[in-house]
């Protein structure tokens, strides 16, 4: 952070109490209550155009019990606009009435368009991140598993995301099987690999390995990240990370996959920082992953000093004219300051030069 940024933060910190006091003094409770009441009447009025009702949302505030009951009725009303139904249900607290309404919509092929169903699945996933009671959990699982082969792309995708987010092994097994066969993969392939990575890729290495050869950059990149701990894939991923012919995104993800899994990582990653021909995005990824490795895993003093010299070299010389090079230089300057502060051996290196 430069001095101007620090001054800005200091000034903001000084002004914050005064600004808060001014905002508190200017708050008009009566005006707020009137605006909330008007917005509630507007949103609940089914005779008004959907856009006008949606425009009232910012003033709706936290609904009372009577309003929540009315919102729930709107949420389950098939005649209502899907956008209105979604916003109504978003404002009803989690509980059996809300869950019954949402699962009822998701379980009815004749109810809800693609966007409504997909967004309700997202809401369901967000509201059930902790383990619900077993009966409730089973109801949610049964409904979402029933959507894994839904003909609508967005609904399938959100169903798998919600299931994998709660480590559902049935959903993970479907993705593993389809990736192995390479057919009828229910979500985009890169997303399928990402979901297995989030679920814990160790048990899915065999399903993911073939995708290191993919011509699709997103797929190959995600495979390189997910297979970072896989010894059988190590040399291939390292080759991708170091190859100037590989896509920069693939190289970035390969570095991320290797950083915490390969003992030799600092040596070849530092080599990328030392090489002035390294693509700027790859150079940034190398610097970031090396620092992450230094923060959380053993890195020899020799490797620390070698990295410090490589970063220092990026801060010297004439100011670059290329925007990417200027960004790299600025980041190297900030990183240099961090290294001096965080690592005693590097600090002594700079002090004794």
BELVEN-V322182 format. One record per pair of residues at least 24 apart in sequence whose ideal C-beta (glycine too) atoms are under 6 Angstrom apart, sorted by the first residue. I is the first residue (numbers start at 1). J is the second residue. Records with the same first field share a line. If there is no record, write none. Layout:
I = J + J
//
This chain:
35 = 59
36 = 61
40 = 67
44 = 70
50 = 81 + 84
53 = 84
63 = 91
68 = 92
72 = 97
75 = 101
76 = 101
78 = 111
82 = 113 + 116
86 = 116 + 119
94 = 127
103 = 143
106 = 143
107 = 143
114 = 152 + 154 + 155
117 = 155
118 = 154 + 155 + 158
121 = 158 + 159 + 162
122 = 158
125 = 162 + 165
145 = 170
156 = 186
157 = 187
160 = 187
164 = 195 + 199
172 = 199
176 = 204 + 207
179 = 207
180 = 207
189 = 219
190 = 218 + 219 + 222
193 = 222 + 223 + 226
194 = 222
197 = 226
201 = 226
205 = 230
209 = 233
212 = 236
217 = 247 + 249 + 250
220 = 250
221 = 249 + 250 + 253
224 = 253 + 254 + 257
225 = 253 + 256 + 257
228 = 257 + 258 + 261
229 = 261
248 = 279 + 281 + 282
251 = 282
252 = 285
255 = 285 + 286 + 289
256 = 289
259 = 289 + 292 + 293
266 = 299 + 303
270 = 306 + 307 + 310
273 = 310
274 = 310
280 = 324 + 328
283 = 328
287 = 335
301 = 345
304 = 343 + 345 + 346
305 = 349
308 = 339 + 346 + 349
311 = 335 + 336
//
